[in-house]
Amino acid sequence: MFNFGLPENQNTIMTFIKIIKPAGRIISAIIAFALFNFACQTTKNREITSDELLNHIKYLSSDSLMGRLTGSTGDSLAAEYIKKELASYGLIPLSGDGLQRFKVTKKIVPGKENSLIINGISYKAEKDFVPMAFSSNTFLNAEVVFAGYGFNITGDSLKWNDYNGLDVKGKWVLILRGDPETENNRSAFIPFSGDRDKALIAKDMGAAGVLMVSGPVMDPRDTFEPLNSEGFSVDIPVLRIKKEVADVILSKSKNTVEALEKKLNESRKSFVFSTTVTVTGKSEIVRETANTRNVIMELPGEDSKLKDEYIIMGAHFDHLGMGGPGSSSRAVDTIGVHHGADDNASGVAMMLELAEKFAMTNGSHRRSIICIAFTGEEEGLLGSKHFVAEPGIDLTKVNAMINLDMVGRLNETNNLQISGVGTATGLKDLIYSKSDTSVIKLTLSDEGYGPSDHSSFYGKNIPVLFYFTGAHLDYHTPSDTYDKINYPGMVRISGLIFNVAEELASSDSRLQFKEAGPKAGAPRYNRMKGVTLGIMPDFAGVVKNGLRADFVTPGKPAALGGMKKGDIITGIDGKPVNNIQDYMFRMGQLKHGQTISVEVLRNDKKEVLLIQL
């Protein structure tokens, strides 16, 4: 006998069949089928409730899933749970069994065979040099050529070629990391300044290996970052060397890294030469991989003409596992389950309940709805990037992608943030027409790029909407637990999203994509060197004519300078700060070690703080 998961109704059905069996097998079958369908309907709840959301979040953020680290057992258990729930609502796998499997690089570490010899002197791996994460495991003995910033830029408004007339074939190329405007977060050089991109250009020009060094402006501390996954190997050895080591290579030419960086930054002109020094080097990195998967289930469209078009609802289910060094945990000294109730069990729970409501609401989705639970978001949008690279559908037929990430902490301001409203003509008007702003206040942003999975779809010219209730003190700590979620608030948000998604899934017309902001963020390798105060700003922009510090990190410049949670920043060095954009621009002009004055409002009283960066 099949167990349909309805034991109490199943017993009733079987008893009734036995009673009516003398009347004939056909009548029995018809009545049994009808009763079974009725039983199924009565166990489903079309309306989204706090209890249903609680049950999902409580399980996904439980200790037994150990923080749902990508590639872990908890990651697998979460995926199976999500798939089972979606299947119980009537969704079917988009392909296969509904699990899109792929491998992720969990860890990159230097191998034991790394070596660097200059003028007969051997240097120490991880002290004087390290292999870059995208290096090949290769040996090279060759002359070194200095190639400035390693640019080959041929744009209309920006031109810079460090390889013009320079013979690099079969040689090491020594390159400065970053660009002449490292402190400028809006620099036109940003798209050309990535470490891997520079190494690939050097290879294309014929170089057999790359030595990369940070100048004192780009990185005053000259520290080695952990080897993070930065894409595939460029198939030549790439070593990051300390400034002092690079100065040894440059000594014959009577140059130093500091002098060359200053020269290039001031002249904005290429300056290249042969060092006449030969370097012997070998790189070795070890990649540790793990298996993981996205969950991809489909609710087929109800209209024969529109069912081959799609709405995608997505939410990532991975989190930080046990935290610790190398994770993005803010509790840097704590090893413990990072529950991730808001980030992002809340988004997954909301997606599940919306899927159930769509499945039970006739006429709600002429287009097909694809629900995707992404893994690997915390490690660089790995799951969503993998999906858009291997979607299994024609992405040009996707009307919109709705991303739910951290939607569980609607606070006393009753404010919901929605990004991406500028990524299609008329999308902002649609949001307002389908939202009761007396129930929830809306803060809208046009831009399609942001630190979550919708960015992968925006990069493919798909209109996106990103729902978010804001940052909080528990973000990326073990204290992000299910008991702190605002479940009634989630119910209200779900209603707004359903209204918008129903229109997108059923309207006769398609959205027309419109670019709204950049399609990629600044490279992490150098922009992370920019100065910070050490606050969590109010991204929602609830405060007007200022920027509120939602919390202040102990031990960071803001805290050391006397800033407190709730202070509203109104100026930096005498220049006004009216919003998050003003704040980012002002901070982008500052340098490490600089002392600045920060004007704040505290309890409606103006104060000036002196903060050393």
C-alpha positions as CSV (number, residue, x, y, z in Angstrom):
1,M,0.0,0.0,0.0
2,F,1.3,3.5,-0.9
3,N,1.7,5.9,2.0
4,F,0.6,9.3,0.8
5,G,1.6,11.0,4.1
6,L,-2.0,11.2,5.3
7,P,-2.4,8.3,7.7
8,E,-5.4,9.7,9.5
9,N,-7.4,10.2,6.3
10,Q,-6.0,7.1,4.7
11,N,-7.6,4.9,7.4
12,T,-10.9,6.6,6.8
13,I,-10.7,6.0,3.1
14,M,-9.9,2.3,3.4
15,T,-12.7,1.7,5.9
16,F,-15.2,3.4,3.6
17,I,-14.0,1.3,0.7
18,K,-14.6,-1.9,2.6
19,I,-18.1,-0.7,3.4
20,I,-19.0,0.0,-0.2
21,K,-17.1,-2.8,-1.8
22,P,-20.2,-4.9,-2.5
23,A,-21.5,-2.1,-4.7
24,G,-18.7,-2.8,-7.2
25,R,-15.1,-2.1,-7.7
26,I,-15.7,0.8,-10.1
27,I,-17.8,2.8,-7.6
28,S,-15.3,2.0,-4.9
29,A,-12.4,3.3,-7.0
30,I,-14.2,6.5,-7.9
31,I,-15.3,7.3,-4.4
32,A,-11.8,6.5,-3.0
33,F,-10.2,8.7,-5.5
34,A,-12.5,11.6,-4.7
35,L,-12.0,11.1,-0.9
36,F,-8.2,11.0,-1.4
37,N,-8.2,14.3,-3.3
38,F,-10.4,15.9,-0.6
39,A,-8.0,14.6,2.1
40,C,-5.1,16.1,0.2
41,Q,-6.8,19.4,-0.2
42,T,-7.7,19.7,3.5
43,T,-4.2,19.1,4.7
44,K,-2.8,21.9,2.6
45,N,-3.1,25.5,3.7
46,R,-3.4,28.1,0.9
47,E,-2.8,31.0,3.2
48,I,0.7,31.7,4.5
49,T,0.9,31.5,8.3
50,S,3.4,32.3,11.0
51,D,3.3,28.7,12.2
52,E,4.3,27.4,8.8
53,L,7.1,29.9,8.4
54,L,8.3,29.0,12.0
55,N,8.4,25.3,11.3
56,H,10.6,25.8,8.2
57,I,13.0,28.2,9.8
58,K,13.2,26.3,13.0
59,Y,14.4,23.2,11.2
60,L,16.7,24.9,8.7
61,S,18.4,26.9,11.5
62,S,18.6,24.0,13.9
63,D,21.8,22.7,15.5
64,S,21.4,19.5,13.6
65,L,22.2,21.2,10.3
66,M,25.3,22.8,11.8
67,G,25.1,26.1,10.0
68,R,24.5,24.7,6.5
69,L,28.0,25.3,5.2
70,T,28.3,24.7,1.5
71,G,29.4,21.2,0.7
72,S,28.6,19.9,4.3
73,T,26.1,17.3,5.6
74,G,23.9,20.1,6.8
75,D,23.9,21.6,3.3
76,S,22.7,18.3,1.9
77,L,20.0,17.9,4.6
78,A,18.7,21.4,3.9
79,A,18.6,20.7,0.1
80,E,16.6,17.4,0.6
81,Y,14.2,19.2,3.0
82,I,13.5,22.0,0.5
83,K,13.1,19.6,-2.4
84,K,10.6,17.4,-0.4
85,E,8.6,20.4,0.6
86,L,8.3,21.7,-2.9
87,A,7.4,18.3,-4.3
88,S,4.6,18.0,-1.7
89,Y,3.0,21.2,-3.1
90,G,3.0,19.6,-6.6
91,L,6.2,21.1,-8.0
92,I,8.2,18.9,-10.3
93,P,11.9,18.8,-11.0
94,L,13.0,21.1,-13.7
95,S,15.2,18.3,-14.8
96,G,16.5,15.0,-13.4
97,D,15.7,14.7,-9.7
98,G,15.5,18.4,-9.1
99,L,19.0,18.7,-7.7
100,Q,21.6,20.5,-9.8
101,R,24.9,19.0,-8.7
102,F,28.3,20.7,-9.0
103,K,31.7,20.9,-7.2
104,V,32.9,23.9,-5.2
105,T,36.4,24.7,-4.1
106,K,36.3,24.7,-0.4
107,K,39.9,25.6,0.3
108,I,43.0,26.6,-1.5
109,V,46.3,26.2,0.3
110,P,50.0,26.5,-0.7
111,G,51.6,23.2,-1.5
112,K,55.0,22.1,-0.2
113,E,56.9,22.6,-3.5
114,N,56.8,26.4,-3.7
115,S,60.2,28.0,-4.2
116,L,61.7,31.4,-5.2
117,I,65.4,32.0,-5.9
118,I,66.9,35.4,-6.8
119,N,70.6,36.0,-7.2
120,G,71.3,32.6,-5.6
121,I,69.3,33.5,-2.5
122,S,66.3,31.3,-1.6
123,Y,63.2,33.0,-0.2
124,K,60.6,31.5,2.2
125,A,57.1,30.6,1.0
126,E,54.3,32.3,2.9
127,K,56.8,34.7,4.4
128,D,58.4,36.3,1.4
129,F,56.0,35.1,-1.3
130,V,52.9,33.0,-1.9
131,P,51.4,31.4,-5.0
132,M,48.2,33.1,-6.2
133,A,45.0,31.0,-6.1
134,F,44.8,31.0,-10.0
135,S,48.4,30.0,-10.5
136,S,49.4,26.8,-12.2
137,N,51.6,24.2,-10.5
138,T,54.6,25.0,-12.7
139,F,58.4,25.7,-12.6
140,L,60.0,28.7,-14.5
141,N,63.6,30.0,-14.7
142,A,63.6,33.2,-16.7
143,E,64.4,36.9,-16.9
144,V,62.1,39.4,-15.3
145,V,60.5,42.3,-17.2
146,F,58.7,45.1,-15.3
147,A,55.3,45.9,-17.0
148,G,53.9,48.6,-14.8
149,Y,50.3,47.9,-13.8
150,G,50.0,45.3,-16.5
151,F,47.3,47.2,-18.3
152,N,46.1,46.7,-21.9
153,I,43.2,49.2,-22.0
154,T,41.9,50.4,-25.4
155,G,38.6,52.0,-24.5
156,D,37.3,55.3,-26.0
157,S,37.8,57.3,-22.8
158,L,40.7,55.3,-21.2
159,K,43.8,54.0,-23.0
160,W,46.8,52.5,-21.3
161,N,49.1,49.8,-22.8
162,D,52.0,48.4,-20.8
163,Y,52.9,45.9,-23.4
164,N,53.4,48.2,-26.4
165,G,56.9,47.4,-27.7
166,L,57.8,45.2,-24.7
167,D,59.2,41.7,-25.3
168,V,57.7,39.4,-22.6
169,K,57.8,36.1,-24.4
170,G,59.0,33.3,-22.2
171,K,59.8,35.7,-19.3
172,W,58.5,36.6,-15.9
173,V,56.4,39.8,-15.9
174,L,56.6,41.9,-12.7
175,I,53.3,43.8,-12.2
176,L,52.0,46.3,-9.7
177,R,48.7,45.2,-8.2
178,G,45.8,47.7,-8.2
179,D,45.7,50.8,-10.2
180,P,46.6,54.6,-10.0
181,E,43.3,55.3,-8.2
182,T,43.2,52.6,-5.5
183,E,41.5,54.8,-3.0
184,N,38.7,55.8,-5.5
185,N,35.8,53.4,-5.4
186,R,34.4,54.9,-8.6
187,S,37.6,54.7,-10.6
188,A,37.4,54.0,-14.3
189,F,40.3,51.6,-13.8
190,I,38.3,49.2,-11.6
191,P,37.2,46.9,-14.5
192,F,40.8,46.4,-15.5
193,S,42.5,46.0,-12.1
194,G,41.8,42.4,-11.1
195,D,44.8,40.2,-10.3
196,R,43.6,37.3,-12.4
197,D,42.7,39.6,-15.3
198,K,46.2,41.1,-15.3
199,A,47.8,37.6,-15.2
200,L,45.7,36.4,-18.1
201,I,46.6,39.5,-20.2
202,A,50.3,38.8,-19.4
203,K,49.9,35.2,-20.6
204,D,48.1,36.4,-23.8
205,M,51.1,38.6,-24.5
206,G,53.4,35.7,-24.2
207,A,54.6,35.8,-20.6
208,A,55.6,32.5,-19.1
209,G,55.0,33.6,-15.5
210,V,53.9,36.6,-13.4
211,L,55.2,38.2,-10.2
212,M,52.7,40.5,-8.5
213,V,53.6,43.1,-5.9
214,S,51.6,45.6,-3.9
215,G,52.9,49.2,-3.7
216,P,52.6,51.1,-0.4
217,V,49.7,53.2,-1.6
218,M,47.7,50.2,-2.7
219,D,48.5,48.1,0.4
220,P,50.5,49.9,3.2
221,R,50.7,46.7,5.2
222,D,51.8,44.5,2.4
223,T,50.1,41.5,3.9
224,F,49.2,38.3,2.2
225,E,45.4,37.5,2.0
226,P,44.1,34.0,2.4
227,L,43.9,32.1,-0.9
228,N,40.3,32.4,-1.9
229,S,38.7,30.7,-4.9
230,E,39.2,33.2,-7.7
231,G,38.3,31.1,-10.8
232,F,40.3,28.7,-12.9
233,S,44.0,28.5,-13.3
234,V,45.6,30.9,-15.9
235,D,48.0,28.0,-16.8
236,I,51.2,29.9,-15.9
237,P,52.9,30.3,-12.5
238,V,51.7,33.5,-10.6
239,L,53.5,34.4,-7.4
240,R,52.7,37.3,-5.1
241,I,55.9,38.7,-3.6
242,K,56.7,41.1,-0.9
243,K,57.7,44.6,-1.7
244,E,61.2,44.0,-0.3
245,V,61.7,41.0,-2.5
246,A,60.5,43.0,-5.6
247,D,63.1,45.7,-4.7
248,V,65.8,43.1,-4.9
249,I,64.7,42.3,-8.5
250,L,64.6,46.0,-9.3
251,S,67.9,47.0,-7.7
252,K,70.0,46.7,-10.8
253,S,67.8,49.3,-12.5
254,K,68.1,51.5,-9.4
255,N,64.3,51.4,-9.0
256,T,62.0,50.6,-6.0
257,V,58.4,49.5,-5.9
258,E,57.5,52.7,-4.0
259,A,59.2,55.0,-6.5
260,L,57.6,53.2,-9.5
261,E,54.2,53.3,-8.0
262,K,54.5,57.0,-7.3
263,K,55.8,57.6,-10.9
264,L,52.9,55.7,-12.5
265,N,50.3,57.3,-10.3
266,E,51.5,60.8,-10.9
267,S,52.3,60.6,-14.6
268,R,49.4,58.3,-15.6
269,K,51.7,57.0,-18.3
270,S,53.1,53.5,-19.0
271,F,56.7,52.9,-17.8
272,V,58.3,49.5,-18.5
273,F,61.7,48.0,-18.8
274,S,63.8,44.8,-18.4
275,T,65.3,44.3,-15.0
276,T,68.1,42.0,-16.4
277,V,67.6,39.8,-13.4
278,T,66.8,36.1,-13.7
279,V,64.4,34.5,-11.2
280,T,63.9,30.8,-10.6
281,G,60.4,30.0,-9.2
282,K,58.0,27.2,-8.7
283,S,54.3,27.4,-7.7
284,E,52.1,24.8,-6.2
285,I,48.6,25.1,-4.8
286,V,46.3,22.4,-3.5
287,R,42.6,22.7,-4.1
288,E,40.1,20.9,-1.8
289,T,36.7,20.4,-3.4
290,A,33.3,19.3,-2.1
291,N,30.1,18.2,-3.8
292,T,27.0,20.4,-3.4
293,R,23.8,21.2,-5.2
294,N,21.0,23.7,-6.1
295,V,17.4,22.7,-5.7
296,I,15.4,23.5,-8.8
297,M,11.7,22.7,-9.0
298,E,9.0,23.9,-11.4
299,L,5.3,24.8,-11.1
300,P,4.1,24.4,-14.7
301,G,2.2,27.4,-16.1
302,E,-1.6,27.2,-16.5
303,D,-1.6,28.8,-20.0
304,S,-0.7,26.8,-23.0
305,K,0.9,29.8,-24.7
306,L,2.7,31.3,-21.8
307,K,3.8,28.1,-19.9
308,D,7.2,28.2,-21.8
309,E,8.0,31.5,-20.2
310,Y,9.1,31.8,-16.6
311,I,9.2,33.6,-13.3
312,I,12.0,32.6,-11.0
313,M,11.8,32.8,-7.3
314,G,15.0,32.2,-5.5
315,A,16.6,32.1,-2.0
316,H,20.0,30.8,-0.8
317,F,20.0,28.1,1.9
318,D,23.7,27.9,2.7
319,H,25.3,29.7,5.6
320,L,28.6,29.9,7.5
321,G,28.7,26.5,9.2
322,M,30.6,26.8,12.5
323,G,32.2,30.1,11.6
324,G,35.9,30.6,12.6
325,P,38.9,31.9,10.7
326,G,38.4,32.2,7.0
327,S,34.7,32.5,7.2
328,S,32.8,35.8,7.1
329,S,31.6,35.5,10.6
330,R,31.6,38.7,12.6
331,A,32.1,36.7,15.8
332,V,35.7,36.3,14.9
333,D,36.7,34.5,18.2
334,T,33.7,32.2,18.3
335,I,33.5,28.6,17.0
336,G,29.8,27.6,17.1
337,V,26.8,26.9,15.0
338,H,26.0,29.9,12.9
339,H,22.2,29.3,12.7
340,G,21.4,31.7,9.9
341,A,17.7,32.0,10.7
342,D,17.4,35.3,9.0
343,D,20.3,34.7,6.6
344,N,18.8,32.9,4.9
345,A,16.3,30.4,6.4
346,S,13.8,33.2,6.3
347,G,14.1,33.6,2.5
348,V,13.8,29.9,1.9
349,A,10.8,29.6,4.2
350,M,9.1,32.5,2.4
351,M,9.8,31.0,-1.0
352,L,8.4,27.6,0.1
353,E,5.2,29.2,1.3
354,L,4.8,31.3,-1.8
355,A,5.2,28.2,-3.9
356,E,2.5,26.4,-2.0
357,K,0.1,29.4,-2.3
358,F,0.7,29.6,-6.1
359,A,0.2,25.8,-6.4
360,M,-3.2,26.1,-4.6
361,T,-4.4,29.3,-6.3
362,N,-6.1,28.6,-9.6
363,G,-5.4,31.2,-12.3
364,S,-2.4,32.7,-10.4
365,H,0.4,31.7,-12.8
366,R,-0.1,31.5,-16.6
367,R,3.7,31.4,-16.8
368,S,5.7,28.6,-15.2
369,I,7.2,29.4,-11.9
370,I,10.7,28.0,-11.1
371,C,11.7,27.9,-7.5
372,I,15.5,27.7,-6.9
373,A,17.2,27.2,-3.6
374,F,20.8,28.2,-4.1
375,T,23.8,27.0,-2.3
376,G,27.2,28.7,-2.1
377,E,25.8,32.3,-1.9
378,E,28.0,33.0,1.1
379,E,31.1,31.9,-0.8
380,G,30.6,34.2,-3.8
381,L,27.1,33.5,-5.3
382,L,28.4,30.1,-6.5
383,G,25.0,28.4,-6.9
384,S,23.3,31.2,-8.8
385,K,26.4,31.7,-11.0
386,H,26.4,27.9,-11.8
387,F,22.7,28.0,-12.6
388,V,22.9,30.9,-15.1
389,A,25.9,29.2,-16.7
390,E,23.9,25.9,-17.1
391,P,20.3,26.9,-16.7
392,G,18.6,24.1,-18.6
393,I,16.1,26.6,-20.0
394,D,16.2,29.6,-22.4
395,L,17.1,32.5,-20.1
396,T,15.6,34.9,-22.6
397,K,12.2,33.5,-21.7
398,V,12.5,34.5,-18.0
399,N,10.2,37.5,-17.3
400,A,11.8,38.3,-13.9
401,M,13.8,36.9,-11.0
402,I,12.7,37.5,-7.5
403,N,15.3,37.0,-4.8
404,L,14.5,36.7,-1.1
405,D,17.4,37.1,1.2
406,M,17.1,38.1,4.9
407,V,13.4,38.9,5.0
408,G,12.8,37.9,8.6
409,R,13.6,41.0,10.6
410,L,10.9,43.6,9.8
411,N,11.6,46.0,12.7
412,E,9.8,48.8,14.4
413,T,10.4,51.1,11.4
414,N,8.2,48.7,9.4
415,N,10.4,49.2,6.4
416,L,11.0,46.8,3.5
417,Q,13.8,47.3,1.1
418,I,13.3,46.4,-2.6
419,S,16.2,46.7,-5.0
420,G,16.1,46.3,-8.8
421,V,13.0,48.3,-9.5
422,G,14.9,50.1,-12.3
423,T,15.8,46.9,-14.2
424,A,12.6,47.0,-16.3
425,T,10.4,49.7,-17.6
426,G,7.3,50.2,-15.4
427,L,8.6,47.8,-12.6
428,K,8.6,50.5,-10.0
429,D,5.0,51.5,-10.8
430,L,4.0,47.8,-10.6
431,I,5.5,47.5,-7.1
432,Y,3.5,50.5,-5.9
433,S,0.3,49.4,-7.5
434,K,0.5,46.0,-5.9
435,S,1.6,47.2,-2.4
436,D,-0.3,48.6,0.5
437,T,2.2,51.1,1.9
438,S,0.0,51.6,4.9
439,V,0.9,48.1,5.9
440,I,4.6,48.2,5.1
441,K,6.8,51.1,4.2
442,L,8.9,50.6,1.0
443,T,12.4,51.8,0.3
444,L,13.2,51.3,-3.4
445,S,16.5,51.1,-5.2
446,D,16.8,51.1,-9.0
447,E,20.1,49.1,-9.1
448,G,20.1,45.5,-10.2
449,Y,23.5,44.6,-8.8
450,G,23.8,43.7,-5.1
451,P,25.5,41.3,-2.7
452,S,23.1,38.4,-3.3
453,D,22.0,35.9,-6.0
454,H,19.8,38.2,-8.1
455,S,23.1,39.8,-9.3
456,S,23.8,36.7,-11.3
457,F,20.6,37.1,-13.2
458,Y,20.9,40.8,-13.7
459,G,24.2,40.1,-15.3
460,K,22.3,38.1,-17.9
461,N,19.9,41.0,-18.7
462,I,17.0,39.6,-16.7
463,P,14.9,42.0,-14.6
464,V,15.3,41.4,-10.9
465,L,13.7,42.2,-7.6
466,F,15.6,41.8,-4.3
467,Y,13.6,41.8,-1.1
468,F,15.5,42.6,2.2
469,T,14.4,43.7,5.7
470,G,17.8,45.1,6.7
471,A,21.0,44.3,8.6
472,H,21.1,43.7,12.4
473,L,23.5,42.9,15.2
474,D,23.0,39.2,14.8
475,Y,24.1,39.2,11.2
476,H,26.8,36.5,10.6
477,T,27.0,35.5,14.2
478,P,25.7,32.4,16.1
479,S,22.9,34.6,17.6
480,D,20.9,34.8,14.3
481,T,18.3,32.3,15.7
482,Y,14.7,31.4,14.9
483,D,13.2,33.0,18.0
484,K,14.2,36.5,16.8
485,I,12.3,36.3,13.6
486,N,9.3,38.6,13.1
487,Y,6.9,36.0,11.7
488,P,3.8,38.2,11.4
489,G,6.0,40.6,9.5
490,M,7.0,37.8,7.2
491,V,3.4,37.0,6.5
492,R,2.7,40.6,5.5
493,I,5.7,40.7,3.3
494,S,4.7,37.5,1.6
495,G,1.4,39.0,0.7
496,L,3.0,41.9,-1.0
497,I,5.4,39.6,-2.9
498,F,2.6,37.3,-4.0
499,N,0.7,40.2,-5.5
500,V,3.7,41.3,-7.5
501,A,4.7,37.8,-8.6
502,E,1.2,36.9,-9.6
503,E,1.1,39.9,-12.0
504,L,4.5,39.0,-13.4
505,A,3.5,35.4,-13.8
506,S,0.2,36.1,-15.5
507,S,0.2,39.4,-17.4
508,D,-0.1,39.4,-21.2
509,S,3.0,41.6,-21.7
510,R,6.6,40.8,-20.9
511,L,8.9,43.1,-18.9
512,Q,11.5,45.0,-21.0
513,F,14.9,44.8,-19.4
514,K,16.7,48.0,-18.6
515,E,20.2,48.4,-17.3
516,A,20.3,50.0,-13.9
517,G,23.8,50.4,-12.5
518,P,26.9,48.3,-12.9
519,K,26.7,44.6,-13.5
520,A,29.6,43.7,-11.2
521,G,31.1,45.0,-8.0
522,A,34.6,46.4,-7.4
523,P,37.2,43.7,-7.3
524,R,37.8,42.4,-3.7
525,Y,41.6,42.2,-4.1
526,N,42.2,46.0,-3.7
527,R,39.0,47.8,-2.9
528,M,38.9,45.9,0.3
529,K,42.0,47.8,1.2
530,G,39.9,51.0,1.4
531,V,39.4,52.5,4.8
532,T,36.3,51.8,6.9
533,L,34.9,53.1,10.1
534,G,33.7,49.8,11.3
535,I,30.0,50.4,11.4
536,M,26.9,48.7,10.0
537,P,25.2,51.5,8.1
538,D,21.4,51.9,7.7
539,F,21.1,50.6,4.2
540,A,17.4,51.3,4.1
541,G,17.8,55.0,4.3
542,V,15.2,55.4,7.0
543,V,16.9,58.5,8.3
544,K,16.8,61.5,6.1
545,N,19.7,64.0,5.8
546,G,22.1,61.6,7.4
547,L,23.3,58.0,7.8
548,R,22.5,56.1,10.9
549,A,25.0,53.6,12.4
550,D,22.9,50.6,13.1
551,F,25.7,49.2,15.1
552,V,29.4,50.0,15.9
553,T,32.0,47.2,15.9
554,P,34.1,47.2,19.0
555,G,37.8,47.8,18.5
556,K,37.3,49.5,15.1
557,P,38.0,53.2,14.3
558,A,34.4,54.4,14.9
559,A,34.2,52.7,18.3
560,L,37.6,53.9,19.3
561,G,36.7,57.4,18.3
562,G,33.5,57.4,20.5
563,M,30.8,56.6,18.0
564,K,27.7,54.8,19.4
565,K,25.0,52.7,17.9
566,G,22.2,54.9,16.7
567,D,24.5,57.9,16.0
568,I,23.4,59.7,12.7
569,I,26.4,60.7,10.6
570,T,25.8,64.1,9.0
571,G,29.3,65.1,7.9
572,I,32.8,63.9,7.3
573,D,35.6,66.5,7.4
574,G,33.1,69.3,7.1
575,K,31.4,67.8,4.0
576,P,27.8,66.7,4.2
577,V,26.6,63.1,4.4
578,N,22.9,62.8,3.5
579,N,22.7,59.1,2.6
580,I,24.6,55.9,2.0
581,Q,25.9,57.1,-1.4
582,D,27.4,60.2,0.1
583,Y,29.0,58.2,2.9
584,M,30.6,55.7,0.5
585,F,31.9,58.5,-1.7
586,R,33.4,60.4,1.3
587,M,35.0,57.3,2.6
588,G,36.4,56.5,-0.8
589,Q,38.5,59.7,-0.7
590,L,40.2,58.9,2.6
591,K,43.4,57.0,3.4
592,H,44.8,54.7,6.1
593,G,46.2,56.5,9.1
594,Q,44.3,59.7,8.4
595,T,42.5,61.4,11.3
596,I,39.0,62.8,10.3
597,S,36.3,64.7,12.0
598,V,32.8,63.0,11.9
599,E,29.7,65.1,12.7
600,V,26.9,63.0,14.3
601,L,23.5,63.6,15.8
602,R,23.1,61.8,19.1
603,N,19.7,62.3,20.9
604,D,19.1,65.3,18.7
605,K,22.3,66.9,19.8
606,K,25.2,67.6,17.4
607,E,28.6,66.2,18.3
608,V,32.0,66.1,16.5
609,L,34.2,63.0,16.8
610,L,37.8,62.7,15.9
611,I,38.5,59.3,14.4
612,Q,41.8,57.8,13.2
613,L,41.5,55.4,10.3
